[in-house]
Amino acid sequence: MDVGADEFEQSLPLLQELVLGADSWVGLDIEFTGLRSNLSGPQQISLFDLPSEWYLKTRQSVQQFTICQIGLSVFSSIEGESNKYVAHSCNFFLFPTTFGILDSEFSFQASSVQFLNQYGFDYNKFLKNGIPYMNEEQEKKIKHSILTGNWRVRSSLDKDQIKAVIDEVTRWLDLAEEGDWMALPGVTGFQAFEVQLVLRKALPDIWTVMEDEGVTVKKVSKQHRWYLENTSCDRESCWKEKILLSARGFSVFFQMLVKAQKPLVGHNMMMDLLHLHEKFFRPLPESYDEFKLNIHNLFPVLIDTKNVTKDIWKELNFPRASNLSEVYEFLNSDLNPAKNSGPVIIHASRCEKYVETKCPHEAAYDAFLCGSVLLKVAHLLLWRVHGALPIPEPSFPLYLDVLAPHVNQVNLIRAGVPTINFSGPDDPSIRPPILVVTVRRWPRVSEQQVYHEFQNLGKFDVRRLAGSQFLLLTKKFKDTRSVLKEYRCHPTLQVSVYRYWRHSPNVSCLLQVCGVVTTWAFIAFLLGRARP
């Protein structure tokens, strides 16, 4: 089901009922206008980064790009049927709120645009019918402006449109008689409230009414206008609150999702969580620990299918899966030893598009894959735990119990640790040891040149240590062993395991200073003894 700005407010009661009534988890996927800024040098993320360093670097990209589509898939068990679930999947096209003082700036990344375009993303729905949204800080500003009357139209496009509307209504008023009315078709959403505010303030002998097709303007006497202002249920003070509700848009549903406290499931979901915090809650804080605490308070149960599948994939020797769709296909194939006893998942009546059609990288479809993969993997884990013994009657609480070691462990792409723990301290790194490369007879060698030298043996991150020494780090132990073996007797590049007390420039500097001080102290001692 696709939901844009035109359908959103009418869909809210149904969406609220779905989320609050769900007895399972909610799958999530988000598409962005870009992923990462093209930062260079030390600003690039790398395997050397601590989680806090990775966060600060990525925070810049999240602030630069925006969300263009959110997909949610709400899973509920079917009453009276064992281990059978129904998935309600929705696509939400979003576009930042432009109202009064709010006029966001964001960037597009060419590669992201091409990628989404390749999979049929509808940019017209995003740009023309995107649901507005704002975070709590923006909401406070606009609420104060609206309720105190200290707001004004900032967008040049809105100014031109409203000026044209006022001119049109003014020309009509010159010829109209009391009781006559005119329609302003196409003025909808919270911008219709904005038009009404301007018209009522500018023209004392009109009254406005918002209808499904647009705004209707009626010519009235000043006495009748006074009566309507003081007795109508459409008083200005009343629908200023409606303006705020419409301007908040998807943020209203975000608060419903937070209130529901359902387990949130994603795949490589760290970027999703960063954007959820920035766009709907509050601007991302500088403190990494504060960010973790905020996310945990919003969503106490997070499950990343990338993290869950990583371990069991190795254990069961499944073929390598390069994306979420392949993971889903493997779990539905005969390769899955628990396939025949696994959960049955059906699509809700308004979401049957995905029964026959695969739509990779459409947010709702990927959200459905997230929830489905987790159900099937949870069943596989349950099957593995019980071995030859009969599996107890599968249920959502039982699945959640077997997934407990993976709860709140979110996969981290290219950093010093493989996961972030949102419910406690991060686990220490289990990466291979850092290697130190000492270069000889290769003047002015760069990090890029060192990288190219080793790229055939694996994917390494390179960082200059000092002068002609470089640090080398990879995610795979076998790549580390290969480098140590291949370069054992290399004439130009000497490779060894990095030892802090031996290789750190700070330690070397400290030892040199201590050596100098000790030498001078010894000389002074000798000179003192030599005096008569």
Summary of the structure (lengths in Angstrom):
residues: 532
radius of gyration: 30.5
end to end distance: 99.6
largest distance: 121.5
contacts: 1602
relative contact order: 0.12
helix: 50%
strand: 17%
